[in-house]
Amino acid sequence: MKIIYNRSKIGWYWAPLFVSCWFLLFYLVVIPSFHRMPQLKTLEDERQQPGQFIGERAENTLLRLSKIGPKVVGSAANEQVAVQFLLSEIGDIIDDARTDLYDIEKDVQVASGNYLLWSMVNVYQSIQNVVVKLSPKNATSEAALLINSHFDSVPGSSGAGDAGMMCVIMLEVLRVITKYETPLTYSVVFLFNGAEENPLQGSHAFITQHPWAQNIKAVINLDSAGSGGREILFQSGPDHPWLMKYYGKNIVHPFASTIGEELFQNGFVPSETDYRVFRDYGHIPGLDMAQSLNGYVYHTKYDRFNLIPRRTYQLTGENILALVKALANAEELENPSKYAEGHMIFFDMMGWFFVYYPETTGIIINITVCVLVCVTIVLYIWMMSSSTGMFRRRIWAKFGILAALQLAGVALGIGLVISIALFLDAVNIPMSWFSQNWMLFGLYFCPMIFGMGIVPAIYFSRTKEHGLPLGYGIQLLMHSHCLILTIITAIMVSYSIRSAFVIMLCIGFYTLSVLINLVTKAHKTNFLWLIPHCICQVLPFMFYTYCCYAFYVVFVPMQGRECNTNPEILMGFFTALMVLLFAPFLVPLFCLFRKSKTIISMFGICTIVFIIFAATPIAFPYAEKTAPQRFFAVHTARTFHNGDAASTVSHKDSGYFVLPVDRRPHTVDDILFENTNFTKSERIDCDSELMCGFPIYSSRWLNAVDNSYFVPGPEPNREYIPTLTILEKSSKSATNIKFDLEISGPDHTSIFILPLNDSKLVDWSFTRDPLDTNVKPPYYVYWSYALDPKPLQFSLEFEHENPNWSGGTFKIALMGHRIHDDMYITEDFREFLATFPPWAHVSSWLGSYNSWQL
């Protein structure tokens, strides 16, 4: 006799309500929680609440600082006006300070040096830092805490968000601490860094040369990748868990995650901060924090004072003030090396509260939850066998079938997501979500949900009469997914991936709902088991969608400055991962509704519609001011020499070098070259000329050279073209030759050196790191100066196995850049820039390219 089980279903018309409830939870709770910030405290509030951070004062200070305009290293705005502004503000703070409690010293550091950054030798000359040291009277220790941010900016940007705001936060923190009776055990050094965008030169100058640096024991680094908003802690330590304990105990508005730290440290974020320099060259631990809201304006002219949310000042200020007070009194600061052991797992729960615990504790929790999952599933199947009268081996067989179906559904969903990502990039329509984030829902959420839901929906529709009750079948399906996630968690734990806690939370809350249903026996009913199940999914759903939303806020704008990798893969893969965490215990519930296959197929139809949108103007990725496409344009004069400076010129031209920096480099081609007088010139052979004859400004440009092009045009002002002089050429043996060279020119110059004819560069005047670590030629030297424009003198020593040096020893290319004072830009160049569409942001200046073979 065949047993026919109750397989009643819920009316299909309840499905939209079910979906709407989760959407409302996201829009009414998750998004407001992400953007929640405290009320701005005013100058009036200070009278009633002395000792508090006053956001209005910081806001007023930033307004005055940002009015200086772009503050590029080497410009009068940065080296004179900004420095004097900071000294004036610091002077006013000292005048109001409690000098009976603190000793306050200020200093303007002028420094020169060089070091290896990435594969580039970073040479700086006469750059400036403004430094303040706050020491408690009668201090018994010389240990100090460092607070760092930078006041310089990229060309064309006032740097209000990056990182003028952090500088005024530091000023207000300094004022609050010194004006009121704030107990300090250790000194605090405030470093107003004058050369971070250069890149990372000011921090290196301080930590390797300043006399106060030797007593620095920890650092709080403050930076920005956007325009205000909540600052995220994305790096800590390394290997100093005590720092995270103080962050967790004292932070007022937490925003931090181990996920972000591991993403940053594994190269998913195309950026670096001064934290790296303090860590690598100062060997000091610290906290690395940055604001990331509205990253579209980062490093553009749209990074303006008026775009920063007013409450940001209060939020970040309260956080930094609390952290400085705590760390400046932390006993660990005396000798941090004693506490340098282990890592922390940390995350904030939607900004409501902060969770942190040691990695060893995390391993124990993860393993315990994994074991509990396995025990619960076995217990469930045991009890299920008793209540249904089915043999346990038959139930296990069903469980195996459903696990295979779940794997097939997940594979289908991921396969669809990856296929869409590859397709959109292949047909040159990536980043449709760049300015319109809602496109991500149709392109990646919908296919993932469709794949995960359609396979079990088909299976359950074809087993209507026999087998398990529908409720039991769906529960077994979710058990199988839970078991799959448990295995993944165990693997991540075995590889010491701290982000395993993310999956642990997912399976932990699901297991909790299963245990509640087992205790109450609700799992035997048709629908009653849904109540504890859905309730236990609310908190995980909010947490994962919060993480997902935070990821998009940070990473979507970043794709506007990344051209080497397919951004669709990153967005699609992360979305698929999030769906696997917040939806696997919700999607199977669609099978409880009548017409479940039709309901789930709607997600597939939605995917097709959104792919069509991506190919139309509806989903054009860029928008004027709010989400511009980035370009660099350099008005360039190029001269290629056959030999040294006195030799014949082999080729000479001029024009506009254009460098797109994202994955859609050809969006402006029709606008620039159709019905205009501009044309692309033929590319110079990259094998014959260094950097393909292009005036490279930054090491990050090296990744985008393939998409760049040269547009012939009139010659620019030649006043700032670098000159090369051979001071001396000597030899100490037949196989050795030494060149003493001198370069003069603008305050930002790129130098590329390529040994020729089997010669080898064995020594030079710069750091030996690239030679000792076998950096692949050509060698890249970036030289900049601020106050002192004296020429750069250096030597190059080559070796050759054969004493015959004919054919040239090396090739050298100089690329000069005048990146400030746009008064030198010609009308011809302005006309060329005017042809770019409104949604394009073009950073432009004068440059040059000169090469010689010596």
PAGULUM-109952 format. One record per residue (C-alpha): x, y, z; residue in three letters. Coordinates in steps of 0.25 Angstrom, whole numbers, padded with zeros to 4 digits, always signed. Example, Ala and Ser with C-alpha at 12.3 -4.5 7.8 and 13.67 -1.06 7.14 Angstrom:
REM residues 2
+0049-0018+0031ALA/+0055-0004+0029SER/
This chain:
REM residues 854
+0000+0000+0000MET/+0006+0014-0004LYS/+0005+0025+0006ILE/+0001+0038+0001ILE/+0005+0050+0010TYR/-0001+0063+0012ASN/+0005+0073+0001ARG/-0004+0085+0003SER/+0001+0098-0002LYS/+0000+0113+0001ILE/-0008+0121-0010GLY/+0002+0127-0020TRP/-0003+0141-0017TYR/+0003+0141-0004TRP/+0017+0140-0010ALA/+0018+0155-0014PRO/+0015+0158+0000LEU/+0026+0149+0005PHE/+0036+0155-0004VAL/+0031+0169+0000SER/+0033+0167+0015CYS/+0048+0164+0013TRP/+0050+0176+0003PHE/+0043+0185+0013LEU/+0052+0180+0024LEU/+0064+0183+0016PHE/+0059+0197+0012TYR/+0053+0201+0025LEU/+0063+0195+0035VAL/+0077+0192+0028VAL/+0079+0204+0019ILE/+0075+0214+0030PRO/+0084+0207+0040SER/+0096+0208+0030PHE/+0094+0223+0029HIS/+0091+0226+0043ARG/+0099+0237+0049MET/+0099+0245+0062PRO/+0093+0260+0062GLN/+0104+0270+0060LEU/+0108+0277+0072LYS/+0109+0292+0071THR/+0117+0303+0078LEU/+0105+0306+0087GLU/+0105+0291+0091ASP/+0120+0293+0096GLU/+0115+0302+0107ARG/+0106+0292+0112GLN/+0115+0280+0110GLN/+0129+0284+0111PRO/+0139+0273+0107GLY/+0131+0268+0096GLN/+0135+0268+0081PHE/+0129+0280+0074ILE/+0126+0276+0060GLY/+0122+0290+0056GLU/+0135+0295+0059ARG/+0142+0284+0050ALA/+0132+0288+0039GLU/+0136+0302+0039ASN/+0151+0299+0039THR/+0149+0290+0027LEU/+0142+0301+0020LEU/+0154+0310+0021ARG/+0164+0299+0018LEU/+0156+0295+0005SER/+0156+0309+0000LYS/+0171+0308-0002ILE/+0167+0299-0014GLY/+0176+0288-0019PRO/+0188+0286-0010LYS/+0198+0278-0019VAL/+0212+0275-0014VAL/+0221+0286-0020GLY/+0210+0296-0021SER/+0210+0309-0013ALA/+0196+0305-0008ALA/+0202+0293-0002ASN/+0215+0297+0003GLU/+0212+0311+0008GLN/+0197+0314+0009VAL/+0193+0301+0015ALA/+0205+0299+0024VAL/+0203+0313+0030GLN/+0188+0311+0031PHE/+0191+0298+0040LEU/+0201+0306+0048LEU/+0191+0317+0051SER/+0181+0307+0055GLU/+0190+0300+0064ILE/+0195+0313+0070GLY/+0181+0317+0074ASP/+0179+0303+0080ILE/+0192+0305+0088ILE/+0188+0318+0093ASP/+0175+0312+0099ASP/+0182+0300+0104ALA/+0184+0296+0119ARG/+0199+0298+0119THR/+0199+0294+0133ASP/+0195+0280+0129LEU/+0202+0278+0116TYR/+0215+0281+0109ASP/+0211+0285+0094ILE/+0222+0285+0083GLU/+0220+0288+0068LYS/+0230+0286+0057ASP/+0230+0287+0042VAL/+0239+0275+0036GLN/+0246+0277+0023VAL/+0251+0264+0018ALA/+0257+0257+0006SER/+0259+0242+0004GLY/+0256+0230-0005ASN/+0250+0216-0003TYR/+0244+0205-0011LEU/+0229+0206-0012LEU/+0222+0195-0020TRP/+0232+0193-0032SER/+0236+0208-0032MET/+0247+0216-0025VAL/+0240+0227-0019ASN/+0249+0239-0018VAL/+0245+0252-0010TYR/+0252+0265-0008GLN/+0249+0276+0002SER/+0235+0271+0005ILE/+0228+0276+0018GLN/+0220+0271+0030ASN/+0214+0279+0041VAL/+0215+0271+0054VAL/+0210+0274+0068VAL/+0214+0266+0080LYS/+0205+0267+0093LEU/+0212+0261+0105SER/+0206+0261+0119PRO/+0214+0268+0130LYS/+0223+0260+0138ASN/+0222+0248+0129ALA/+0229+0235+0133THR/+0230+0229+0119SER/+0235+0234+0106GLU/+0225+0225+0098ALA/+0215+0232+0089ALA/+0203+0229+0080LEU/+0203+0235+0066LEU/+0191+0241+0059ILE/+0193+0243+0044ASN/+0185+0249+0032SER/+0189+0257+0020HIS/+0186+0271+0015PHE/+0191+0270+0001ASP/+0182+0266-0010SER/+0182+0261-0024VAL/+0183+0271-0036PRO/+0170+0278-0038GLY/+0163+0274-0025SER/+0162+0283-0012SER/+0163+0270-0004GLY/+0151+0273+0005ALA/+0148+0258+0007GLY/+0162+0253+0004ASP/+0167+0256+0014ALA/+0164+0270+0019GLY/+0153+0266+0027MET/+0162+0256+0035MET/+0172+0268+0037CYS/+0161+0277+0043VAL/+0156+0265+0052ILE/+0170+0264+0057MET/+0171+0278+0060LEU/+0158+0278+0068GLU/+0162+0265+0076VAL/+0175+0273+0079LEU/+0167+0285+0084ARG/+0157+0277+0092VAL/+0169+0269+0099ILE/+0177+0281+0102THR/+0166+0290+0107LYS/+0160+0281+0117TYR/+0165+0272+0128GLU/+0168+0260+0119THR/+0177+0250+0127PRO/+0188+0245+0118LEU/+0198+0234+0122THR/+0206+0235+0109TYR/+0209+0246+0099SER/+0201+0248+0086VAL/+0208+0252+0073VAL/+0199+0258+0062PHE/+0205+0257+0048LEU/+0199+0266+0038PHE/+0205+0259+0026ASN/+0208+0268+0014GLY/+0212+0258+0003ALA/+0202+0246+0004GLU/+0197+0246-0010GLU/+0211+0247-0016ASN/+0210+0235-0012PRO/+0213+0232+0003LEU/+0225+0241+0004GLN/+0221+0249+0016GLY/+0219+0237+0025SER/+0232+0231+0021HIS/+0240+0244+0023ALA/+0234+0245+0037PHE/+0235+0230+0042ILE/+0249+0229+0037THR/+0255+0243+0040GLN/+0248+0251+0050HIS/+0254+0250+0064PRO/+0240+0248+0070TRP/+0238+0235+0062ALA/+0247+0227+0070GLN/+0237+0227+0082ASN/+0224+0224+0074ILE/+0218+0211+0078LYS/+0205+0211+0071ALA/+0198+0219+0060VAL/+0183+0222+0057ILE/+0184+0225+0042ASN/+0172+0233+0036LEU/+0169+0234+0021ASP/+0158+0235+0012SER/+0153+0228-0001ALA/+0141+0236-0002GLY/+0133+0248+0003SER/+0130+0247+0018GLY/+0121+0236+0024GLY/+0124+0226+0034ARG/+0139+0223+0035GLU/+0142+0208+0033ILE/+0153+0201+0041LEU/+0159+0192+0030PHE/+0172+0188+0036GLN/+0177+0186+0050SER/+0190+0181+0056GLY/+0196+0173+0050PRO/+0198+0163+0061ASP/+0194+0172+0072HIS/+0180+0168+0076PRO/+0180+0178+0088TRP/+0177+0189+0079LEU/+0164+0183+0075MET/+0160+0181+0089LYS/+0162+0196+0091TYR/+0154+0199+0079TYR/+0143+0190+0083GLY/+0142+0196+0097LYS/+0143+0210+0093ASN/+0138+0213+0079ILE/+0125+0220+0080VAL/+0120+0217+0065HIS/+0126+0204+0061PRO/+0128+0201+0046PHE/+0138+0190+0044ALA/+0139+0176+0039SER/+0150+0165+0038THR/+0144+0163+0024ILE/+0149+0176+0019GLY/+0162+0174+0026GLU/+0165+0161+0018GLU/+0160+0167+0005LEU/+0169+0179+0007PHE/+0181+0171+0011GLN/+0179+0161-0001ASN/+0179+0172-0012GLY/+0164+0174-0015PHE/+0165+0189-0012VAL/+0173+0197-0022PRO/+0179+0206-0012SER/+0189+0208-0001GLU/+0190+0217+0011THR/+0201+0222+0020ASP/+0198+0210+0029TYR/+0207+0202+0020ARG/+0219+0211+0022VAL/+0217+0211+0037PHE/+0216+0196+0037ARG/+0227+0193+0028ASP/+0237+0204+0031TYR/+0234+0208+0045GLY/+0230+0194+0050HIS/+0219+0199+0058ILE/+0205+0194+0059PRO/+0192+0202+0057GLY/+0178+0204+0053LEU/+0175+0208+0038ASP/+0162+0215+0037MET/+0156+0222+0025ALA/+0143+0229+0020GLN/+0137+0223+0008SER/+0123+0229+0005LEU/+0121+0234-0009ASN/+0134+0229-0014GLY/+0130+0234-0028TYR/+0136+0248-0025VAL/+0149+0242-0019TYR/+0161+0248-0026HIS/+0152+0257-0035THR/+0149+0272-0035LYS/+0136+0268-0029TYR/+0142+0265-0015ASP/+0136+0278-0009ARG/+0133+0283+0004PHE/+0118+0284+0001ASN/+0116+0269-0002LEU/+0121+0264+0012ILE/+0109+0260+0021PRO/+0109+0270+0033ARG/+0107+0258+0043ARG/+0120+0252+0038THR/+0128+0262+0046TYR/+0122+0258+0059GLN/+0122+0243+0056LEU/+0137+0242+0053THR/+0141+0252+0063GLY/+0134+0245+0074GLU/+0141+0232+0070ASN/+0155+0238+0068ILE/+0154+0245+0082LEU/+0150+0233+0089ALA/+0160+0224+0083LEU/+0172+0235+0085VAL/+0168+0236+0100LYS/+0167+0221+0102ALA/+0180+0217+0094LEU/+0188+0229+0100ALA/+0185+0222+0114ASN/+0187+0208+0110ALA/+0197+0200+0118GLU/+0201+0192+0105GLU/+0206+0205+0099LEU/+0219+0204+0107GLU/+0224+0192+0101ASN/+0214+0187+0090PRO/+0223+0175+0086SER/+0220+0168+0099LYS/+0205+0167+0094TYR/+0208+0164+0079ALA/+0202+0151+0078GLU/+0190+0146+0070GLY/+0179+0152+0062HIS/+0165+0157+0065MET/+0151+0154+0058ILE/+0143+0166+0058PHE/+0130+0172+0052PHE/+0119+0182+0055ASP/+0105+0178+0055MET/+0099+0189+0046MET/+0105+0199+0055GLY/+0097+0195+0067TRP/+0108+0188+0074PHE/+0122+0183+0072PHE/+0126+0168+0073VAL/+0141+0164+0075TYR/+0148+0152+0080TYR/+0162+0145+0078PRO/+0164+0136+0066GLU/+0166+0124+0075THR/+0153+0127+0081THR/+0147+0128+0067GLY/+0153+0114+0064ILE/+0146+0108+0076ILE/+0133+0115+0073ILE/+0133+0111+0058ASN/+0136+0096+0061ILE/+0126+0095+0072THR/+0115+0101+0063VAL/+0119+0091+0052CYS/+0118+0079+0061VAL/+0105+0084+0066LEU/+0100+0085+0052VAL/+0104+0071+0049CYS/+0097+0066+0062VAL/+0085+0074+0059THR/+0083+0068+0045ILE/+0085+0054+0050VAL/+0075+0056+0062LEU/+0065+0062+0052TYR/+0066+0050+0042ILE/+0065+0041+0054TRP/+0052+0048+0059MET/+0047+0049+0045MET/+0048+0034+0043SER/+0040+0031+0056SER/+0029+0041+0052SER/+0027+0036+0038THR/+0030+0022+0039GLY/+0040+0022+0028MET/+0053+0014+0029PHE/+0065+0023+0033ARG/+0073+0018+0021ARG/+0062+0023+0012ARG/+0062+0037+0018ILE/+0077+0037+0017TRP/+0075+0034+0002ALA/+0065+0045+0000LYS/+0075+0054+0008PHE/+0086+0051-0002GLY/+0077+0053-0014ILE/+0073+0067-0009LEU/+0087+0070-0005ALA/+0091+0067-0020ALA/+0079+0076-0025LEU/+0083+0087-0016GLN/+0098+0086-0021LEU/+0092+0086-0035ALA/+0084+0098-0032GLY/+0095+0106-0026VAL/+0104+0102-0038ALA/+0093+0106-0048LEU/+0092+0120-0040GLY/+0107+0122-0040ILE/+0108+0118-0054GLY/+0098+0128-0059LEU/+0104+0139-0051VAL/+0118+0136-0056ILE/+0113+0135-0071SER/+0106+0148-0070ILE/+0118+0155-0064ALA/+0127+0149-0075LEU/+0117+0152-0086PHE/+0115+0167-0082LEU/+0130+0169-0082ASP/+0132+0162-0095ALA/+0121+0171-0102VAL/+0127+0183-0096ASN/+0115+0187-0087ILE/+0121+0185-0073PRO/+0118+0194-0061MET/+0103+0197-0064SER/+0101+0197-0049TRP/+0112+0208-0047PHE/+0103+0219-0045SER/+0090+0211-0044GLN/+0092+0201-0034ASN/+0078+0195-0035TRP/+0084+0188-0048MET/+0091+0178-0039LEU/+0078+0172-0034PHE/+0074+0168-0048GLY/+0087+0164-0053LEU/+0092+0156-0041TYR/+0082+0154-0030PHE/+0071+0149-0039CYS/+0079+0138-0047PRO/+0085+0133-0034MET/+0071+0132-0027ILE/+0066+0126-0040PHE/+0077+0115-0041GLY/+0075+0112-0026MET/+0060+0111-0027GLY/+0057+0105-0040ILE/+0064+0092-0038VAL/+0057+0088-0025PRO/+0044+0094-0030ALA/+0044+0084-0042ILE/+0047+0072-0034TYR/+0036+0075-0024PHE/+0026+0077-0035SER/+0030+0063-0040ARG/+0028+0056-0027THR/+0014+0060-0024LYS/+0008+0047-0020GLU/+0019+0039-0013HIS/+0031+0041-0004GLY/+0032+0051+0008LEU/+0022+0061+0012PRO/+0025+0074+0005LEU/+0029+0081+0018GLY/+0039+0070+0022TYR/+0045+0070+0008GLY/+0047+0085+0008ILE/+0053+0084+0022GLN/+0063+0073+0017LEU/+0067+0082+0005LEU/+0071+0093+0015MET/+0078+0083+0024HIS/+0086+0079+0012SER/+0090+0093+0009HIS/+0093+0096+0023CYS/+0102+0083+0023LEU/+0109+0089+0010ILE/+0112+0102+0017LEU/+0117+0094+0029THR/+0127+0087+0021ILE/+0132+0100+0015ILE/+0133+0106+0029THR/+0142+0095+0033ALA/+0151+0097+0021ILE/+0152+0112+0023MET/+0156+0109+0038VAL/+0166+0099+0034SER/+0173+0110+0025TYR/+0172+0120+0036SER/+0162+0129+0029ILE/+0156+0138+0040ARG/+0144+0142+0031SER/+0139+0128+0033ALA/+0131+0134+0044PHE/+0121+0140+0033VAL/+0117+0126+0029ILE/+0117+0121+0044MET/+0106+0131+0047LEU/+0098+0126+0035CYS/+0098+0112+0039ILE/+0097+0115+0054GLY/+0084+0123+0053PHE/+0078+0112+0044TYR/+0082+0101+0054THR/+0075+0109+0065LEU/+0062+0110+0057SER/+0063+0095+0055VAL/+0065+0092+0070LEU/+0053+0101+0073ILE/+0044+0093+0063ASN/+0049+0080+0069LEU/+0047+0083+0083VAL/+0033+0089+0080THR/+0030+0078+0070LYS/+0026+0089+0060ALA/+0034+0082+0049HIS/+0023+0071+0048LYS/+0013+0082+0044THR/+0010+0087+0030ASN/+0013+0101+0032PHE/+0015+0104+0047LEU/+0030+0101+0046TRP/+0031+0114+0037LEU/+0029+0123+0049ILE/+0042+0120+0057PRO/+0049+0118+0044HIS/+0046+0132+0038CYS/+0048+0139+0051ILE/+0062+0132+0053CYS/+0065+0137+0038GLN/+0062+0152+0041VAL/+0075+0155+0048LEU/+0084+0148+0038PRO/+0076+0154+0027PHE/+0079+0168+0032MET/+0093+0165+0035PHE/+0097+0159+0021TYR/+0089+0170+0014THR/+0096+0180+0022TYR/+0110+0174+0018CYS/+0105+0174+0004CYS/+0101+0188+0004TYR/+0113+0193+0010ALA/+0121+0185+0000PHE/+0114+0192-0011TYR/+0116+0206-0005VAL/+0131+0204-0004VAL/+0134+0195-0016PHE/+0125+0200-0027VAL/+0131+0214-0028PRO/+0145+0207-0028MET/+0142+0200-0041GLN/+0143+0214-0048GLY/+0158+0214-0046ARG/+0161+0199-0049GLU/+0163+0194-0063CYS/+0171+0181-0062ASN/+0161+0172-0057THR/+0146+0169-0061ASN/+0138+0177-0050PRO/+0126+0169-0054GLU/+0133+0156-0048ILE/+0135+0163-0035LEU/+0121+0169-0034MET/+0115+0156-0038GLY/+0123+0147-0030PHE/+0121+0155-0017PHE/+0106+0156-0020THR/+0105+0141-0022ALA/+0113+0139-0009LEU/+0103+0148-0001MET/+0091+0141-0007VAL/+0097+0127-0003LEU/+0097+0133+0011LEU/+0084+0141+0013PHE/+0075+0134+0003ALA/+0077+0118+0004PRO/+0068+0117+0015PHE/+0057+0126+0009LEU/+0057+0122-0006VAL/+0053+0108-0004PRO/+0041+0113+0003LEU/+0035+0117-0011PHE/+0033+0102-0013CYS/+0022+0104-0002LEU/+0014+0113-0011PHE/+0005+0108-0023ARG/+0011+0111-0036LYS/+0025+0111-0030SER/+0032+0109-0043LYS/+0025+0121-0049THR/+0028+0129-0037ILE/+0043+0125-0038ILE/+0043+0127-0053SER/+0040+0142-0051MET/+0054+0144-0046PHE/+0059+0137-0058GLY/+0050+0147-0067ILE/+0055+0158-0059CYS/+0070+0155-0062THR/+0067+0155-0077ILE/+0060+0168-0076VAL/+0072+0174-0068PHE/+0082+0169-0078ILE/+0074+0176-0089ILE/+0074+0189-0080PHE/+0090+0187-0079ALA/+0091+0189-0094ALA/+0082+0201-0095THR/+0083+0216-0091PRO/+0075+0212-0079ILE/+0087+0206-0072ALA/+0097+0216-0077PHE/+0108+0215-0065PRO/+0112+0230-0064TYR/+0106+0242-0059ALA/+0111+0257-0058GLU/+0116+0260-0045LYS/+0110+0248-0037THR/+0117+0237-0045ALA/+0127+0242-0055PRO/+0136+0234-0064GLN/+0150+0237-0061ARG/+0161+0241-0071PHE/+0175+0247-0070PHE/+0179+0256-0081ALA/+0194+0261-0082VAL/+0197+0272-0093HIS/+0211+0266-0097THR/+0223+0269-0105ALA/+0231+0257-0109ARG/+0245+0256-0113THR/+0253+0243-0116PHE/+0268+0243-0118HIS/+0277+0233-0125ASN/+0287+0235-0114GLY/+0291+0245-0103ASP/+0286+0259-0102ALA/+0295+0264-0113ALA/+0291+0253-0123SER/+0281+0254-0134THR/+0266+0254-0131VAL/+0260+0242-0138SER/+0246+0246-0135HIS/+0238+0258-0130LYS/+0224+0261-0128ASP/+0213+0267-0119SER/+0199+0265-0115GLY/+0190+0260-0104TYR/+0192+0247-0097PHE/+0179+0241-0092VAL/+0178+0230-0082LEU/+0164+0224-0078PRO/+0165+0217-0065VAL/+0152+0208-0065ASP/+0147+0196-0072ARG/+0140+0204-0083ARG/+0151+0212-0090PRO/+0144+0215-0103HIS/+0132+0222-0098THR/+0137+0235-0103VAL/+0143+0231-0116ASP/+0131+0235-0125ASP/+0130+0248-0118ILE/+0145+0252-0119LEU/+0148+0247-0133PHE/+0135+0247-0141GLU/+0132+0261-0147ASN/+0144+0267-0141THR/+0158+0270-0145ASN/+0164+0261-0135PHE/+0170+0247-0139THR/+0177+0236-0131LYS/+0192+0234-0136SER/+0198+0221-0138GLU/+0204+0215-0126ARG/+0219+0215-0125ILE/+0226+0202-0124ASP/+0226+0198-0109CYS/+0238+0189-0112ASP/+0246+0201-0117SER/+0242+0212-0107GLU/+0240+0211-0092LEU/+0226+0212-0088MET/+0221+0212-0102CYS/+0226+0227-0103GLY/+0215+0231-0093PHE/+0217+0241-0082PRO/+0215+0232-0070ILE/+0212+0240-0057TYR/+0209+0229-0047SER/+0212+0214-0045SER/+0197+0212-0046ARG/+0197+0217-0060TRP/+0205+0205-0064LEU/+0193+0196-0063ASN/+0185+0205-0072ALA/+0195+0207-0083VAL/+0189+0197-0093ASP/+0176+0205-0093ASN/+0183+0219-0095SER/+0185+0227-0108TYR/+0192+0239-0113PHE/+0184+0250-0121VAL/+0193+0259-0129PRO/+0192+0274-0126GLY/+0200+0287-0124PRO/+0212+0288-0116GLU/+0210+0291-0101PRO/+0219+0301-0093ASN/+0233+0295-0093ARG/+0238+0303-0080GLU/+0236+0291-0071TYR/+0242+0280-0080ILE/+0253+0272-0072PRO/+0267+0273-0076THR/+0278+0262-0075LEU/+0292+0264-0073THR/+0304+0254-0073ILE/+0313+0259-0062LEU/+0323+0248-0063GLU/+0325+0235-0070LYS/+0336+0226-0063SER/+0340+0212-0062SER/+0348+0204-0052LYS/+0349+0191-0061SER/+0347+0187-0075ALA/+0334+0181-0071THR/+0329+0192-0062ASN/+0324+0206-0066ILE/+0318+0217-0057LYS/+0310+0229-0061PHE/+0308+0241-0053ASP/+0295+0248-0057LEU/+0287+0261-0054GLU/+0273+0263-0056ILE/+0266+0277-0055SER/+0251+0280-0058GLY/+0237+0281-0052PRO/+0234+0276-0038ASP/+0228+0263-0043HIS/+0237+0254-0052THR/+0236+0240-0056SER/+0249+0233-0059ILE/+0250+0220-0066PHE/+0264+0212-0068ILE/+0265+0200-0077LEU/+0279+0193-0078PRO/+0282+0189-0092LEU/+0291+0178-0099ASN/+0292+0169-0087ASP/+0297+0180-0078SER/+0293+0179-0064LYS/+0290+0190-0054LEU/+0298+0186-0042VAL/+0298+0199-0033ASP/+0292+0213-0033TRP/+0290+0225-0023SER/+0276+0220-0019PHE/+0272+0209-0010THR/+0277+0196-0014ARG/+0264+0189-0011ASP/+0259+0187-0026PRO/+0273+0182-0030LEU/+0274+0172-0018ASP/+0260+0167-0020THR/+0261+0166-0035ASN/+0251+0175-0039VAL/+0249+0173-0054LYS/+0254+0185-0063PRO/+0251+0195-0067PRO/+0254+0202-0054TYR/+0244+0213-0050TYR/+0249+0225-0042VAL/+0238+0235-0037TYR/+0244+0248-0033TRP/+0237+0260-0027SER/+0241+0272-0019TYR/+0234+0283-0011ALA/+0242+0294-0006LEU/+0256+0292-0012ASP/+0256+0291-0027PRO/+0271+0287-0028LYS/+0274+0277-0039PRO/+0274+0262-0036LEU/+0288+0256-0037GLN/+0290+0241-0037PHE/+0299+0230-0042SER/+0297+0217-0050LEU/+0307+0206-0050GLU/+0306+0195-0060PHE/+0313+0182-0063GLU/+0315+0175-0076HIS/+0321+0161-0077GLU/+0328+0165-0090ASN/+0337+0177-0090PRO/+0331+0181-0103ASN/+0321+0192-0100TRP/+0317+0196-0114SER/+0302+0198-0117GLY/+0298+0206-0104GLY/+0298+0202-0089THR/+0284+0207-0085PHE/+0272+0215-0090LYS/+0266+0225-0081ILE/+0253+0233-0082ALA/+0249+0245-0075LEU/+0234+0249-0073MET/+0232+0263-0067GLY/+0219+0267-0061HIS/+0214+0281-0058ARG/+0202+0276-0050ILE/+0198+0290-0043HIS/+0196+0304-0048ASP/+0187+0302-0060ASP/+0190+0316-0065MET/+0200+0309-0074TYR/+0190+0301-0081ILE/+0188+0306-0095THR/+0175+0310-0102GLU/+0177+0298-0112ASP/+0177+0288-0100PHE/+0165+0295-0094ARG/+0157+0293-0107GLU/+0161+0278-0107PHE/+0157+0276-0093LEU/+0144+0283-0096ALA/+0140+0272-0106THR/+0139+0262-0095PHE/+0124+0260-0090PRO/+0119+0265-0077PRO/+0119+0251-0071TRP/+0134+0250-0073ALA/+0144+0255-0062HIS/+0157+0259-0068VAL/+0169+0262-0059SER/+0179+0270-0068SER/+0192+0276-0068TRP/+0205+0279-0076LEU/+0215+0268-0078GLY/+0227+0263-0087SER/+0234+0251-0092TYR/+0249+0250-0095ASN/+0257+0238-0097SER/+0272+0235-0100TRP/+0281+0223-0102GLN/+0294+0224-0095LEU/
